[in-house]
Amino acid sequence: MKNSYELVIKNGDVVLPDEVLKLDIGVIGGKIVALGENLPIEQDTEVIHAAGHYVLPGMIDMHVHFNEPAMGHWEGFRSGSASLAAGGCTTYADMPLNGNPPTVNKEALKLKVEAANGNSAVDYVLWGGLVPDNLDDLEDLFAEGVIGFKAFLSNPGGEGEGRFREVDSDTLYQGMQRIASFGGILALHAESEDITSTLSTDAQRNGRCSARDFAATRPAHAEIEAVARALLYSELTGCTLHFVHISTAAAVELIHVAKLRGLDVTVETCPHYLILNEDHMEDLGPVAKCAPPLRSEEEKEKLWAMLELGKIDLIASDHSPCPTELKMNSGLSFVDAWGGISGAQSSLELMFHEGVNKRGIPVTLISKLLAELPAKRFGMAHCKGSIALGLDADLVLLNPSCPYMLTVENLLYRHKHSPYIGMTLSCKVTSTLSRGKLVYIADDGVIVADGGQQLQVRKGTTV
């Protein structure tokens, strides 16, 4: 092995797939080429001293909503990816629904690709969409490189509502048949439209518009019913499924049991379901509004139990930004405010703070959920997701004992609101590297904003 490294990260506590070792990491050409003690340093070798830090694989956030094309004033690739880099994320997947037009055909995908090109701090992939009238576009989208398809089983609302609509059962079934035929994957927002629309109409008719009224219109059984229906269709069609932002332990268990009987299905949850509860939604107001809604403290603890049992496959932010006035306008009721949480910059720190520092969960498990398992599921394990020889040097340095209070000034979002503002976190991301290049240093901010590339992925595996 050549000993003249372009970069050496020295003396970090390196988080490998199944253990943590104090090692140096040698990098050449953006790839990890050596892991060992006391790697040789030459005059022209760049050195990053990592003593006292964990060195983790960069997070892979499979669920973010940026708003380009045409809606970048909500959140564009440049501001959104900078926020992710500041949070230790080195790869992300942008959802199809919040740009104009949404990514539901080849022409719209081309506009999305053009908007992202040269404007991302870190690497990315793009989702396509399944909507009621684009069945004939699915295979073309897949051939053009989308990572998979997103569909809603309840009304997505918001921007794109006129075009990106929920699917009825027939469209869902036919879409799953089509996607299975060419080996794609379908990601589902699983809430029953029949249940949520009936309850929402009744609440509006009777003037019930508080945070808890909103939560009552999207009950746990709406999620469970939608998950069960989709699992049945998966069994009938052979379609690979990924359930996004699952909020209840009962739904996680349904998915886990389906996996045990042979279905190719995975489940994600989000930091906000593991950190916040319905009391926060009431206390903080619309900044904590999302769908599915935040659940009870008891339900939150059940999710943590599922995580520790290995029944949750990955964690993603579901970063869903909007102009602050659509969240904080005093003239809006909770029900009328934009639904979505801005949290992408905080995911890794939140999970380390709560999971590792407070609950004593092994850092290797948190790392798997944030990086290794997303890479395996979505066909990136040949280049991303772990600290291993030959993989991209996508790395994050995290100080595990660096308490700080998250403030508005810390956030790099275009619109600087988040339910986590004011929270004291016990750890801090200090540096992020994408393919061996520093893209973020805590003291300097994002230093490379345009080096990210759209990834070419392979077929993923069941995790």
FENHU-V893473 format. One record per backbone hydrogen bond with DSSP energy under -1.0 kcal/mol. CO is the residue of the C=O (numbers start at 1). NH is the residue of the N-H. E is the energy in kcal/mol with one decimal. If there is no record, write none. Layout:
CO&NH&E / CO&NH&E
This chain:
3&5&-1.2 / 6&46&-2.5 / 7&27&-2.7 / 8&48&-2.4 / 9&25&-2.0 / 10&50&-2.9 / 12&14&-1.2 / 12&23&-1.8 / 13&55&-2.2 / 14&16&-1.1 / 14&21&-2.0 / 19&16&-2.5 / 21&14&-2.9 / 23&12&-1.4 / 24&36&-1.9 / 25&9&-2.3 / 26&33&-2.9 / 26&34&-1.4 / 27&6&-1.5 / 27&7&-1.6 / 28&31&-1.9 / 30&393&-2.9 / 31&28&-1.9 / 32&390&-3.4 / 34&26&-2.7 / 36&24&-3.2 / 42&45&-1.7 / 46&8&-2.4 / 48&10&-2.6 / 50&53&-2.1 / 53&13&-2.7 / 54&398&-2.6 / 55&15&-2.8 / 56&396&-2.4 / 59&90&-2.1 / 59&91&-1.4 / 61&93&-2.2 / 63&318&-1.7 / 63&319&-1.0 / 64&95&-3.0 / 67&71&-1.5 / 69&100&-2.9 / 71&74&-2.3 / 75&67&-3.3 / 76&80&-2.6 / 77&81&-2.4 / 78&82&-1.6 / 79&83&-1.9 / 80&84&-1.9 / 81&85&-2.6 / 82&86&-2.1 / 84&89&-2.7 / 85&88&-1.6 / 88&59&-2.6 / 90&123&-1.4 / 91&61&-2.5 / 92&125&-2.2 / 93&64&-2.0 / 94&127&-2.7 / 96&103&-2.4 / 102&104&-1.9 / 103&129&-1.6 / 105&109&-2.3 / 106&110&-2.2 / 107&111&-1.4 / 108&112&-2.0 / 109&113&-2.8 / 110&114&-2.3 / 111&115&-2.0 / 112&116&-2.0 / 113&117&-2.2 / 116&119&-2.4 / 120&452&-3.4 / 123&92&-1.3 / 124&455&-2.7 / 125&94&-2.1 / 126&147&-2.9 / 128&150&-1.9 / 131&134&-1.5 / 134&137&-1.8 / 137&141&-2.3 / 138&142&-2.3 / 139&143&-2.4 / 140&144&-1.6 / 141&146&-1.7 / 142&145&-1.4 / 148&128&-2.8 / 149&187&-4.2 / 150&130&-2.8 / 151&189&-2.4 / 152&167&-2.6 / 153&193&-1.3 / 158&161&-1.5 / 160&163&-1.4 / 160&164&-3.9 / 163&165&-1.3 / 168&172&-2.6 / 169&173&-2.4 / 170&174&-2.8 / 171&175&-3.0 / 172&176&-2.4 / 173&177&-2.0 / 174&178&-2.4 / 175&179&-2.8 / 176&180&-2.3 / 177&181&-1.6 / 179&184&-2.7 / 185&149&-2.3 / 186&242&-2.5 / 187&151&-2.4 / 188&244&-1.9 / 189&153&-2.2 / 189&191&-1.1 / 192&196&-2.7 / 193&197&-2.6 / 194&198&-1.3 / 195&199&-2.2 / 196&200&-2.4 / 197&201&-2.4 / 198&202&-1.9 / 199&203&-2.2 / 200&204&-2.6 / 201&205&-2.3 / 202&206&-1.3 / 203&208&-2.8 / 204&207&-1.4 / 209&335&-1.2 / 210&214&-2.5 / 211&215&-2.3 / 212&216&-1.9 / 214&217&-1.0 / 215&218&-1.4 / 219&222&-1.2 / 220&224&-2.3 / 221&225&-2.3 / 222&192&-1.2 / 222&226&-1.5 / 223&227&-2.4 / 224&228&-2.4 / 225&229&-2.2 / 226&230&-2.3 / 227&231&-2.4 / 228&232&-1.9 / 229&233&-2.1 / 230&234&-2.3 / 231&235&-2.2 / 232&236&-1.8 / 233&237&-2.3 / 234&238&-2.7 / 240&186&-2.3 / 241&266&-1.5 / 242&188&-2.3 / 243&268&-2.5 / 248&252&-1.8 / 249&253&-2.5 / 250&254&-2.0 / 251&255&-2.2 / 252&256&-2.6 / 253&257&-2.6 / 254&258&-2.0 / 255&259&-2.2 / 256&260&-2.0 / 257&261&-1.4 / 258&263&-2.3 / 259&262&-1.8 / 263&265&-1.4 / 264&241&-2.3 / 266&243&-2.8 / 267&313&-1.9 / 267&314&-1.3 / 268&246&-2.7 / 269&316&-2.0 / 270&273&-1.0 / 271&275&-1.7 / 272&276&-1.8 / 277&281&-1.4 / 278&282&-1.6 / 279&283&-2.7 / 280&284&-3.4 / 281&285&-1.2 / 285&288&-2.3 / 286&289&-2.2 / 289&340&-1.9 / 295&278&-2.3 / 296&300&-2.3 / 297&301&-2.1 / 298&302&-1.7 / 299&303&-2.0 / 300&304&-1.8 / 301&305&-1.9 / 302&306&-2.1 / 303&307&-2.4 / 304&308&-2.4 / 305&309&-1.5 / 306&311&-2.4 / 307&310&-1.4 / 314&269&-1.6 / 319&65&-2.3 / 323&326&-1.9 / 324&327&-1.8 / 324&328&-3.2 / 326&338&-2.4 / 329&332&-2.0 / 333&337&-1.3 / 341&320&-2.2 / 343&346&-1.7 / 346&350&-2.9 / 347&351&-2.4 / 348&352&-2.4 / 349&353&-2.9 / 350&354&-2.8 / 351&355&-1.8 / 352&357&-2.7 / 353&358&-1.2 / 354&359&-1.2 / 355&361&-2.8 / 356&360&-1.0 / 362&366&-1.7 / 363&367&-2.5 / 364&368&-1.9 / 365&369&-2.2 / 366&370&-1.7 / 367&371&-2.1 / 367&372&-1.1 / 368&373&-2.8 / 369&315&-1.9 / 370&60&-3.1 / 371&375&-2.1 / 372&376&-2.1 / 373&377&-2.7 / 374&378&-2.1 / 375&380&-3.1 / 375&381&-1.1 / 376&379&-1.0 / 376&461&-2.1 / 379&458&-2.4 / 380&383&-2.3 / 380&384&-3.0 / 383&392&-2.2 / 388&391&-1.8 / 391&32&-2.8 / 392&394&-2.2 / 393&436&-2.4 / 394&58&-2.2 / 395&433&-3.3 / 396&56&-2.6 / 397&430&-2.8 / 397&431&-1.3 / 398&54&-2.7 / 399&428&-2.0 / 404&425&-2.8 / 406&422&-3.2 / 407&410&-1.0 / 408&411&-1.1 / 415&417&-1.9 / 418&421&-1.3 / 420&423&-2.4 / 423&406&-2.6 / 425&404&-2.3 / 426&402&-1.5 / 428&399&-2.8 / 430&442&-2.8 / 431&397&-2.5 / 432&439&-2.8 / 432&440&-1.5 / 433&395&-1.5 / 434&437&-1.7 / 437&434&-2.7 / 439&447&-1.4 / 440&432&-2.2 / 441&444&-1.3 / 441&445&-3.1 / 445&441&-1.7 / 453&124&-2.2
